Amino acid sequence: MADRRNDPVVVIGMGRFGSALALELAARGTEVLAIDHRPKTVQALAGRLTQIAVADATDLAALRELGVENFYRAVVAIGGDLEASILATSLLVELDVEDIWAKAVTQQHKRILERVGAHHIVLPEHDMGERVAHLVSGRMLDYVEVDEDFALVKTRPPKEIVGVPLGRTRLRSKHGVTVVCVKATGEPFTYATVDTVLQYGDIIVVAGPIAKVERFVENL
């Protein structure tokens, strides 16, 4: 299978999410075609993105004129106008774009985009709110949900596993979680092994089912 990671990307909608995404992709060396229907928005970004166009992404002819059907990947970053978001996504499906990402603002919006044919849905506000809630309400230093029931959490090691080789802590059988990596004070992160001995002040990254990770961290 061909590596498509560096293929050009179409980003539709230059609001906060879309413009941040397009600029980050461009900074990483990915060719980006940015599209927005607002001339002032396009003008403001013209000096920072090499390809940006004023166009109505709900108009199939306009998308064809820009050659959108020639792109492998596209992102519909429209959030405020749900009708435009859904229609733009459906037009990308009609143009046979193979990898379609779309921003949703609600769970209902997400379900509609899935039915229309989007391959990947992101809910940035919901996901960020959920992440911050975990950080504010507990002992986590960082929280990343990698699947519906699996997360990575950055935290401090509990007393019960400090000073003991990880292989002897029976973390997996007792708590259902795994220490993936560790950062000692003043050192970079390194992979954890069965021989790793944690110290107070270390930072660890723990992986496991969400409920088990939360229970492990909250019981520190």
Buried (B, 14 or more C-beta within 10 A) or exposed (E): EEEEEEBBBBBBBBBEBBBEBBBEBBEEEBEBBBBBBEEEBBEBBBEEBEBBBBBBBBBBEBBEEBEBBEBEBBBBBBBEBBEBBBBBBBBBEEBEBEBBBBBBBEEEBBEBBBEBBBBEBBBBBBEEEEBEEBBEEBBBBEBBBEEEEBBBBBBBBBEEBBEEEBEEBEBEEEBBBBBBBBBBEEEEBEEBEEEBEBEEEBBBBBBBBBEBBBBBBEEE
